[in-house]
Amino acid sequence: MMSGYFYKANSMMYRSRFKAYTAAMQNKLKEANNSGVFARIIAWIVLGMLLVVGIAVFVFMLLLSWLLIPIMIWRGKRRMAGFQNKAAQQQAEQQNAHQNQPQQGRVFDAEVINKSD
């Protein structure tokens, strides 16, 4: 029984603190709201300028990406073509080297199935 009473008293104390806190915050907001018109105009101008700068940076980055993405794709294709040409050249060199090797000295491993003289 005692714990229920303590909980009610404790919760009422917190409620009253919360009400006092909210009332104090509302008073501060009312005072800030009653500030001069000049301060409000300055705040709107600053926020507007920040918005314009943010949009300008966004548009610049968007245009930059539109310009750079095709260039990067073209460079990648050019590099891949170079790699393919190099691989084909190496393969051709290996085939030429293999064909130019002397035929003597080769050993074949095989199994004789039928030997008829």
N, C-alpha and C positions, 0 to 999 in steps of 0.2 A: 504494500500500500504506500509505503513511504517513497519507493522508487518512482511510482506514478506521479506523486506530488512533485518530486524533485524535477522530473522531466517537464511537467507543465510549467513550473516556475522558471526553469532554465530556458525553455522555448519562448516564453513570454519575454524574458530578458533579451534574448536574441532578436525577437520581433521588434521590440522597442528600439534596440540599437539600429536595426535595419531601417526602421521608419525615420529615425533621426538622421541617419546617413543619407537616405534618399531625399529627405527634405533639404539637407544642406547642399546636396548636389544640384537639386532643382533651383535653389536660390543662386548658386554660382552660375548656373546656365542662364538664368534670367538676367543676372548682372552682365554676363558676357554678351547676351543678346541685346542689351540696351546700350552697347558700346557705340561709338560714333559711326556715322555713315562713311566717313573717309576710310576707316579701317576695313569696313566691309568691301568697299570698292577696291582697295588695294589687294585684299585677299582674293577677290574674284579675278582681278587682273593677273595676279601671280598664278593662280590655278589655271586660268585660260592659257597663259604662256607655257606652262608646263605641259598642258594637253597638246598644244600646237607643236612644241618641240618633240614630244613623244611620237606624234603622228608623222612628223617630218623624218625622224630617225627610222620609223617603221617603213615608210614609203621608200626611203633611200636603200635600206637593206633589201627590200623586195625587188627593186629595180636592179640592184647589184647582183642578186641571185639570178634574175632572169638573164642578165648578160653573161655571168660566169658559168652557169650550168652547161650551156651548149659548148662553150670553149673547153670545159673540162671533159665533156663527153668526146669531143673531137680529138683532144690530146690522148685520151685513153684508147680510142680506136687506132690512132696513129702508132702508139706504142705497141699495141697488140699486133698490128700488121708488121711492125719491125721484128717482134719476137717470132712471128710465124715465118717471116722471110729468113731469119737467122736459123731457125730450126730446120727449114727446108734445105738451106745451104749446107748445114752440118750433116744432114741425112744424105745429101748428094755426095758430099766429100767422103763419108763413110762407105757408101756403095762403090765409089770409084776406087777407094783404097782397097776394098775387099776384092774387087774385080782385078786389080792390078797385082795382087799378091801372086807369087809363083805357085803353080799347082803341085809341084813336087814337095814331098815331105809331109803330105797330109796322111793322116791315119784315120781309116774308117773302122768303126766298131760295128761288126755285123755277125749274124749267126747264119751258118750254112745249113740250109734245110735239106737239100738234095744235091749230092755231088756225083755227077755222072761224067766219066771221061770218055 
